[in-house]
Amino acid sequence: MIKYAMIKAILSALAVTAPIAETTYLDTGIYYSDIQSVVDSEGEEWGYDAELPDGTPVIITFDSQNTDSRYDDVITGLTEIKG
């Protein structure tokens, strides 16, 4: 529960200090280098290749592309959560 609160605090701080495009949103997840994918906080797996170690906790930046479904959203970047 404490880890969840810390991640929420980090996301809140990022949202306040770094303005992002209207179609962009953030989520947390875990990057898996062996399968070149990231699993978001809701358990959805997204294909994405990054130069990060296997099992790295990350903040995922998505672009919603102004659509209603999240399943056609695109990952635009990953930021490692160091802690």
Backbone as XML, in Angstrom:
<?xml version="1.0"?>
<chain id="A" units="angstrom">
  <residue number="1" name="MET">
    <atom name="N" x="0.810" y="-1.181" z="0.000"/>
    <atom name="CA" x="0.000" y="0.000" z="0.000"/>
    <atom name="C" x="0.864" y="1.260" z="0.000"/>
  </residue>
  <residue number="2" name="ILE">
    <atom name="N" x="1.983" y="1.225" z="0.723"/>
    <atom name="CA" x="2.879" y="2.383" z="0.752"/>
    <atom name="C" x="3.495" y="2.611" z="-0.624"/>
  </residue>
  <residue number="3" name="LYS">
    <atom name="N" x="3.880" y="1.516" z="-1.303"/>
    <atom name="CA" x="4.454" y="1.636" z="-2.637"/>
    <atom name="C" x="3.450" y="2.283" z="-3.595"/>
  </residue>
  <residue number="4" name="TYR">
    <atom name="N" x="2.194" y="1.897" z="-3.504"/>
    <atom name="CA" x="1.137" y="2.470" z="-4.339"/>
    <atom name="C" x="1.015" y="3.967" z="-4.080"/>
  </residue>
  <residue number="5" name="ALA">
    <atom name="N" x="1.047" y="4.372" z="-2.809"/>
    <atom name="CA" x="0.941" y="5.789" z="-2.452"/>
    <atom name="C" x="2.132" y="6.572" z="-2.979"/>
  </residue>
  <residue number="6" name="MET">
    <atom name="N" x="3.322" y="5.974" z="-2.929"/>
    <atom name="CA" x="4.517" y="6.657" z="-3.434"/>
    <atom name="C" x="4.435" y="6.851" z="-4.944"/>
  </residue>
  <residue number="7" name="ILE">
    <atom name="N" x="3.969" y="5.851" z="-5.666"/>
    <atom name="CA" x="3.844" y="5.950" z="-7.119"/>
    <atom name="C" x="2.811" y="7.014" z="-7.479"/>
  </residue>
  <residue number="8" name="LYS">
    <atom name="N" x="1.696" y="7.039" z="-6.758"/>
    <atom name="CA" x="0.679" y="8.069" z="-7.003"/>
    <atom name="C" x="1.248" y="9.466" z="-6.751"/>
  </residue>
  <residue number="9" name="ALA">
    <atom name="N" x="2.067" y="9.607" z="-5.710"/>
    <atom name="CA" x="2.676" y="10.911" z="-5.406"/>
    <atom name="C" x="3.626" y="11.335" z="-6.519"/>
  </residue>
  <residue number="10" name="ILE">
    <atom name="N" x="4.389" y="10.380" z="-7.042"/>
    <atom name="CA" x="5.313" y="10.678" z="-8.144"/>
    <atom name="C" x="4.529" y="11.120" z="-9.374"/>
  </residue>
  <residue number="11" name="LEU">
    <atom name="N" x="3.473" y="10.395" z="-9.705"/>
    <atom name="CA" x="2.660" y="10.763" z="-10.865"/>
    <atom name="C" x="2.026" y="12.134" z="-10.681"/>
  </residue>
  <residue number="12" name="SER">
    <atom name="N" x="1.563" y="12.423" z="-9.482"/>
    <atom name="CA" x="0.966" y="13.737" z="-9.215"/>
    <atom name="C" x="1.990" y="14.840" z="-9.385"/>
  </residue>
  <residue number="13" name="ALA">
    <atom name="N" x="3.190" y="14.618" z="-8.897"/>
    <atom name="CA" x="4.253" y="15.622" z="-9.033"/>
    <atom name="C" x="4.601" y="15.840" z="-10.490"/>
  </residue>
  <residue number="14" name="LEU">
    <atom name="N" x="4.667" y="14.775" z="-11.267"/>
    <atom name="CA" x="4.959" y="14.909" z="-12.691"/>
    <atom name="C" x="3.864" y="15.691" z="-13.400"/>
  </residue>
  <residue number="15" name="ALA">
    <atom name="N" x="2.634" y="15.423" z="-13.070"/>
    <atom name="CA" x="1.515" y="16.100" z="-13.715"/>
    <atom name="C" x="1.518" y="17.595" z="-13.406"/>
  </residue>
  <residue number="16" name="VAL">
    <atom name="N" x="1.963" y="17.972" z="-12.212"/>
    <atom name="CA" x="1.986" y="19.373" z="-11.829"/>
    <atom name="C" x="3.155" y="20.108" z="-12.474"/>
  </residue>
  <residue number="17" name="THR">
    <atom name="N" x="4.327" y="19.459" z="-12.552"/>
    <atom name="CA" x="5.523" y="20.157" z="-13.015"/>
    <atom name="C" x="5.751" y="20.074" z="-14.517"/>
  </residue>
  <residue number="18" name="ALA">
    <atom name="N" x="5.189" y="19.090" z="-15.172"/>
    <atom name="CA" x="5.444" y="18.915" z="-16.601"/>
    <atom name="C" x="4.132" y="18.887" z="-17.368"/>
  </residue>
  <residue number="19" name="PRO">
    <atom name="N" x="3.780" y="19.994" z="-18.004"/>
    <atom name="CA" x="2.544" y="19.984" z="-18.792"/>
    <atom name="C" x="2.654" y="18.982" z="-19.942"/>
  </residue>
  <residue number="20" name="ILE">
    <atom name="N" x="1.584" y="18.253" z="-20.182"/>
    <atom name="CA" x="1.594" y="17.252" z="-21.241"/>
    <atom name="C" x="0.450" y="17.523" z="-22.210"/>
  </residue>
  <residue number="21" name="ALA">
    <atom name="N" x="0.571" y="16.982" z="-23.393"/>
    <atom name="CA" x="-0.454" y="17.185" z="-24.420"/>
    <atom name="C" x="-1.793" y="16.636" z="-23.945"/>
  </residue>
  <residue number="22" name="GLU">
    <atom name="N" x="-2.858" y="17.168" z="-24.492"/>
    <atom name="CA" x="-4.206" y="16.770" z="-24.109"/>
    <atom name="C" x="-4.466" y="15.288" z="-24.358"/>
  </residue>
  <residue number="23" name="THR">
    <atom name="N" x="-3.819" y="14.711" z="-25.345"/>
    <atom name="CA" x="-4.049" y="13.301" z="-25.660"/>
    <atom name="C" x="-3.087" y="12.372" z="-24.913"/>
  </residue>
  <residue number="24" name="THR">
    <atom name="N" x="-2.210" y="12.928" z="-24.107"/>
    <atom name="CA" x="-1.207" y="12.145" z="-23.397"/>
    <atom name="C" x="-1.653" y="11.874" z="-21.965"/>
  </residue>
  <residue number="25" name="TYR">
    <atom name="N" x="-1.381" y="10.647" z="-21.487"/>
    <atom name="CA" x="-1.660" y="10.327" z="-20.092"/>
    <atom name="C" x="-0.590" y="9.374" z="-19.580"/>
  </residue>
  <residue number="26" name="LEU">
    <atom name="N" x="-0.490" y="9.268" z="-18.260"/>
    <atom name="CA" x="0.530" y="8.450" z="-17.617"/>
    <atom name="C" x="-0.102" y="7.291" z="-16.869"/>
  </residue>
  <residue number="27" name="ASP">
    <atom name="N" x="0.669" y="6.213" z="-16.736"/>
    <atom name="CA" x="0.267" y="5.055" z="-15.945"/>
    <atom name="C" x="1.549" y="4.419" z="-15.429"/>
  </residue>
  <residue number="28" name="THR">
    <atom name="N" x="1.429" y="3.567" z="-14.431"/>
    <atom name="CA" x="2.591" y="2.840" z="-13.932"/>
    <atom name="C" x="2.580" y="1.432" z="-14.493"/>
  </residue>
  <residue number="29" name="GLY">
    <atom name="N" x="3.738" y="0.781" z="-14.466"/>
    <atom name="CA" x="3.819" y="-0.583" z="-14.950"/>
    <atom name="C" x="5.169" y="-1.199" z="-14.679"/>
  </residue>
  <residue number="30" name="ILE">
    <atom name="N" x="5.357" y="-2.379" z="-15.201"/>
    <atom name="CA" x="6.611" y="-3.116" z="-15.089"/>
    <atom name="C" x="7.077" y="-3.481" z="-16.485"/>
  </residue>
  <residue number="31" name="TYR">
    <atom name="N" x="8.359" y="-3.189" z="-16.780"/>
    <atom name="CA" x="8.929" y="-3.519" z="-18.085"/>
    <atom name="C" x="9.592" y="-4.893" z="-18.007"/>
  </residue>
  <residue number="32" name="TYR">
    <atom name="N" x="9.329" y="-5.734" z="-19.016"/>
    <atom name="CA" x="9.921" y="-7.067" z="-19.101"/>
    <atom name="C" x="10.763" y="-7.159" z="-20.369"/>
  </residue>
  <residue number="33" name="SER">
    <atom name="N" x="12.083" y="-7.147" z="-20.190"/>
    <atom name="CA" x="12.984" y="-7.127" z="-21.343"/>
    <atom name="C" x="12.987" y="-8.449" z="-22.102"/>
  </residue>
  <residue number="34" name="ASP">
    <atom name="N" x="12.737" y="-9.554" z="-21.409"/>
    <atom name="CA" x="12.784" y="-10.849" z="-22.092"/>
    <atom name="C" x="11.663" y="-11.016" z="-23.117"/>
  </residue>
  <residue number="35" name="ILE">
    <atom name="N" x="10.541" y="-10.316" z="-22.934"/>
    <atom name="CA" x="9.448" y="-10.386" z="-23.913"/>
    <atom name="C" x="9.183" y="-9.035" z="-24.578"/>
  </residue>
  <residue number="36" name="GLN">
    <atom name="N" x="10.059" y="-8.054" z="-24.316"/>
    <atom name="CA" x="9.971" y="-6.712" z="-24.903"/>
    <atom name="C" x="8.568" y="-6.148" z="-24.787"/>
  </residue>
  <residue number="37" name="SER">
    <atom name="N" x="8.079" y="-6.104" z="-23.552"/>
    <atom name="CA" x="6.756" y="-5.552" z="-23.307"/>
    <atom name="C" x="6.699" y="-4.917" z="-21.931"/>
  </residue>
  <residue number="38" name="VAL">
    <atom name="N" x="5.640" y="-4.156" z="-21.719"/>
    <atom name="CA" x="5.387" y="-3.533" z="-20.431"/>
    <atom name="C" x="3.960" y="-3.886" z="-20.030"/>
  </residue>
  <residue number="39" name="VAL">
    <atom name="N" x="3.772" y="-4.196" z="-18.747"/>
    <atom name="CA" x="2.450" y="-4.511" z="-18.225"/>
    <atom name="C" x="2.010" y="-3.320" z="-17.374"/>
  </residue>
  <residue number="40" name="ASP">
    <atom name="N" x="0.863" y="-2.727" z="-17.718"/>
    <atom name="CA" x="0.404" y="-1.535" z="-17.010"/>
    <atom name="C" x="-0.261" y="-1.897" z="-15.679"/>
  </residue>
  <residue number="41" name="SER">
    <atom name="N" x="-0.702" y="-0.873" z="-14.956"/>
    <atom name="CA" x="-1.277" y="-1.067" z="-13.626"/>
    <atom name="C" x="-2.575" y="-1.875" z="-13.639"/>
  </residue>
  <residue number="42" name="GLU">
    <atom name="N" x="-3.208" y="-1.979" z="-14.794"/>
    <atom name="CA" x="-4.438" y="-2.769" z="-14.908"/>
    <atom name="C" x="-4.176" y="-4.190" z="-15.411"/>
  </residue>
  <residue number="43" name="GLY">
    <atom name="N" x="-2.900" y="-4.551" z="-15.603"/>
    <atom name="CA" x="-2.542" y="-5.889" z="-16.033"/>
    <atom name="C" x="-2.517" y="-6.084" z="-17.541"/>
  </residue>
  <residue number="44" name="GLU">
    <atom name="N" x="-2.712" y="-5.009" z="-18.297"/>
    <atom name="CA" x="-2.707" y="-5.098" z="-19.757"/>
    <atom name="C" x="-1.261" y="-5.088" z="-20.264"/>
  </residue>
  <residue number="45" name="GLU">
    <atom name="N" x="-0.927" y="-6.005" z="-21.163"/>
    <atom name="CA" x="0.425" y="-6.100" z="-21.716"/>
    <atom name="C" x="0.509" y="-5.332" z="-23.032"/>
  </residue>
  <residue number="46" name="TRP">
    <atom name="N" x="1.554" y="-4.510" z="-23.159"/>
    <atom name="CA" x="1.785" y="-3.689" z="-24.345"/>
    <atom name="C" x="3.178" y="-3.995" z="-24.882"/>
  </residue>
  <residue number="47" name="GLY">
    <atom name="N" x="3.279" y="-4.254" z="-26.170"/>
    <atom name="CA" x="4.584" y="-4.466" z="-26.776"/>
    <atom name="C" x="5.370" y="-3.172" z="-26.817"/>
  </residue>
  <residue number="48" name="TYR">
    <atom name="N" x="6.594" y="-3.200" z="-26.299"/>
    <atom name="CA" x="7.448" y="-2.005" z="-26.315"/>
    <atom name="C" x="8.875" y="-2.440" z="-26.004"/>
  </residue>
  <residue number="49" name="ASP">
    <atom name="N" x="9.822" y="-1.982" z="-26.787"/>
    <atom name="CA" x="11.229" y="-2.334" z="-26.563"/>
    <atom name="C" x="11.968" y="-1.140" z="-25.987"/>
  </residue>
  <residue number="50" name="ALA">
    <atom name="N" x="12.682" y="-1.356" z="-24.912"/>
    <atom name="CA" x="13.456" y="-0.296" z="-24.258"/>
    <atom name="C" x="14.755" y="-0.883" z="-23.732"/>
  </residue>
  <residue number="51" name="GLU">
    <atom name="N" x="15.700" y="-0.030" z="-23.454"/>
    <atom name="CA" x="16.985" y="-0.444" z="-22.892"/>
    <atom name="C" x="16.911" y="-0.401" z="-21.368"/>
  </residue>
  <residue number="52" name="LEU">
    <atom name="N" x="16.052" y="-1.235" z="-20.795"/>
    <atom name="CA" x="15.879" y="-1.308" z="-19.349"/>
    <atom name="C" x="16.026" y="-2.751" z="-18.900"/>
  </residue>
  <residue number="53" name="PRO">
    <atom name="N" x="16.490" y="-2.977" z="-17.667"/>
    <atom name="CA" x="16.590" y="-4.341" z="-17.151"/>
    <atom name="C" x="15.216" y="-4.991" z="-16.976"/>
  </residue>
  <residue number="54" name="ASP">
    <atom name="N" x="15.188" y="-6.303" z="-17.026"/>
    <atom name="CA" x="13.956" y="-7.058" z="-16.839"/>
    <atom name="C" x="13.374" y="-6.775" z="-15.459"/>
  </residue>
  <residue number="55" name="GLY">
    <atom name="N" x="12.070" y="-6.539" z="-15.395"/>
    <atom name="CA" x="11.379" y="-6.318" z="-14.131"/>
    <atom name="C" x="11.465" y="-4.892" z="-13.604"/>
  </residue>
  <residue number="56" name="THR">
    <atom name="N" x="11.849" y="-3.942" z="-14.443"/>
    <atom name="CA" x="11.991" y="-2.549" z="-14.020"/>
    <atom name="C" x="10.633" y="-1.876" z="-13.841"/>
  </residue>
  <residue number="57" name="PRO">
    <atom name="N" x="10.369" y="-1.268" z="-12.658"/>
    <atom name="CA" x="9.144" y="-0.486" z="-12.502"/>
    <atom name="C" x="9.267" y="0.812" z="-13.310"/>
  </residue>
  <residue number="58" name="VAL">
    <atom name="N" x="8.202" y="1.182" z="-14.014"/>
    <atom name="CA" x="8.253" y="2.330" z="-14.921"/>
    <atom name="C" x="6.991" y="3.169" z="-14.847"/>
  </residue>
  <residue number="59" name="ILE">
    <atom name="N" x="7.128" y="4.410" z="-15.326"/>
    <atom name="CA" x="5.983" y="5.251" z="-15.623"/>
    <atom name="C" x="5.831" y="5.207" z="-17.137"/>
  </residue>
  <residue number="60" name="ILE">
    <atom name="N" x="4.642" y="4.851" z="-17.600"/>
    <atom name="CA" x="4.374" y="4.706" z="-19.029"/>
    <atom name="C" x="3.676" y="5.973" z="-19.521"/>
  </residue>
  <residue number="61" name="THR">
    <atom name="N" x="4.179" y="6.535" z="-20.597"/>
    <atom name="CA" x="3.523" y="7.673" z="-21.229"/>
    <atom name="C" x="2.775" y="7.159" z="-22.454"/>
  </residue>
  <residue number="62" name="PHE">
    <atom name="N" x="1.478" y="7.371" z="-22.469"/>
    <atom name="CA" x="0.616" y="6.938" z="-23.562"/>
    <atom name="C" x="0.118" y="8.137" z="-24.355"/>
  </residue>
  <residue number="63" name="ASP">
    <atom name="N" x="-0.205" y="7.926" z="-25.618"/>
    <atom name="CA" x="-0.941" y="8.891" z="-26.427"/>
    <atom name="C" x="-2.264" y="8.229" z="-26.787"/>
  </residue>
  <residue number="64" name="SER">
    <atom name="N" x="-3.367" y="8.843" z="-26.381"/>
    <atom name="CA" x="-4.685" y="8.251" z="-26.618"/>
    <atom name="C" x="-5.157" y="8.424" z="-28.053"/>
  </residue>
  <residue number="65" name="GLN">
    <atom name="N" x="-4.505" y="9.279" z="-28.808"/>
    <atom name="CA" x="-4.844" y="9.546" z="-30.203"/>
    <atom name="C" x="-6.279" y="10.020" z="-30.372"/>
  </residue>
  <residue number="66" name="ASN">
    <atom name="N" x="-6.829" y="10.631" z="-29.311"/>
    <atom name="CA" x="-8.198" y="11.162" z="-29.325"/>
    <atom name="C" x="-9.260" y="10.117" z="-29.650"/>
  </residue>
  <residue number="67" name="THR">
    <atom name="N" x="-9.059" y="8.900" z="-29.172"/>
    <atom name="CA" x="-10.072" y="7.860" z="-29.387"/>
    <atom name="C" x="-10.676" y="7.459" z="-28.048"/>
  </residue>
  <residue number="68" name="ASP">
    <atom name="N" x="-11.807" y="6.778" z="-28.092"/>
    <atom name="CA" x="-12.492" y="6.367" z="-26.875"/>
    <atom name="C" x="-11.949" y="5.071" z="-26.288"/>
  </residue>
  <residue number="69" name="SER">
    <atom name="N" x="-11.341" y="4.235" z="-27.091"/>
    <atom name="CA" x="-10.835" y="2.954" z="-26.621"/>
    <atom name="C" x="-9.355" y="3.050" z="-26.267"/>
  </residue>
  <residue number="70" name="ARG">
    <atom name="N" x="-8.977" y="2.487" z="-25.148"/>
    <atom name="CA" x="-7.560" y="2.507" z="-24.754"/>
    <atom name="C" x="-6.754" y="1.464" z="-25.516"/>
  </residue>
  <residue number="71" name="TYR">
    <atom name="N" x="-7.418" y="0.554" z="-26.206"/>
    <atom name="CA" x="-6.711" y="-0.541" z="-26.867"/>
    <atom name="C" x="-6.028" y="-0.131" z="-28.168"/>
  </residue>
  <residue number="72" name="ASP">
    <atom name="N" x="-6.269" y="1.080" z="-28.645"/>
    <atom name="CA" x="-5.517" y="1.558" z="-29.800"/>
    <atom name="C" x="-4.566" y="2.698" z="-29.405"/>
  </residue>
  <residue number="73" name="ASP">
    <atom name="N" x="-4.394" y="2.907" z="-28.098"/>
    <atom name="CA" x="-3.447" y="3.910" z="-27.625"/>
    <atom name="C" x="-2.023" y="3.461" z="-27.936"/>
  </residue>
  <residue number="74" name="VAL">
    <atom name="N" x="-1.103" y="4.417" z="-27.935"/>
    <atom name="CA" x="0.286" y="4.147" z="-28.296"/>
    <atom name="C" x="1.189" y="4.579" z="-27.155"/>
  </residue>
  <residue number="75" name="ILE">
    <atom name="N" x="2.153" y="3.731" z="-26.808"/>
    <atom name="CA" x="3.159" y="4.109" z="-25.814"/>
    <atom name="C" x="4.171" y="5.013" z="-26.495"/>
  </residue>
  <residue number="76" name="THR">
    <atom name="N" x="4.401" y="6.191" z="-25.899"/>
    <atom name="CA" x="5.391" y="7.112" z="-26.453"/>
    <atom name="C" x="6.674" y="7.134" z="-25.643"/>
  </residue>
  <residue number="77" name="GLY">
    <atom name="N" x="6.683" y="6.508" z="-24.471"/>
    <atom name="CA" x="7.909" y="6.462" z="-23.705"/>
    <atom name="C" x="7.732" y="5.788" z="-22.348"/>
  </residue>
  <residue number="78" name="LEU">
    <atom name="N" x="8.868" y="5.353" z="-21.804"/>
    <atom name="CA" x="8.916" y="4.763" z="-20.473"/>
    <atom name="C" x="9.938" y="5.539" z="-19.648"/>
  </residue>
  <residue number="79" name="THR">
    <atom name="N" x="9.624" y="5.758" z="-18.379"/>
    <atom name="CA" x="10.561" y="6.389" z="-17.455"/>
    <atom name="C" x="10.746" y="5.454" z="-16.280"/>
  </residue>
  <residue number="80" name="GLU">
    <atom name="N" x="11.987" y="5.085" z="-16.006"/>
    <atom name="CA" x="12.276" y="4.176" z="-14.908"/>
    <atom name="C" x="11.944" y="4.843" z="-13.578"/>
  </residue>
  <residue number="81" name="ILE">
    <atom name="N" x="11.298" y="4.087" z="-12.694"/>
    <atom name="CA" x="11.038" y="4.557" z="-11.335"/>
    <atom name="C" x="12.195" y="4.058" z="-10.479"/>
  </residue>
  <residue number="82" name="LYS">
    <atom name="N" x="12.994" y="4.978" z="-10.016"/>
    <atom name="CA" x="14.139" y="4.613" z="-9.170"/>
    <atom name="C" x="13.763" y="4.779" z="-7.725"/>
  </residue>
  <residue number="83" name="GLY">
    <atom name="N" x="14.126" y="3.818" z="-6.943"/>
    <atom name="CA" x="13.745" y="3.964" z="-5.550"/>
    <atom name="C" x="14.319" y="2.937" z="-4.752"/>
  </residue>
</chain>
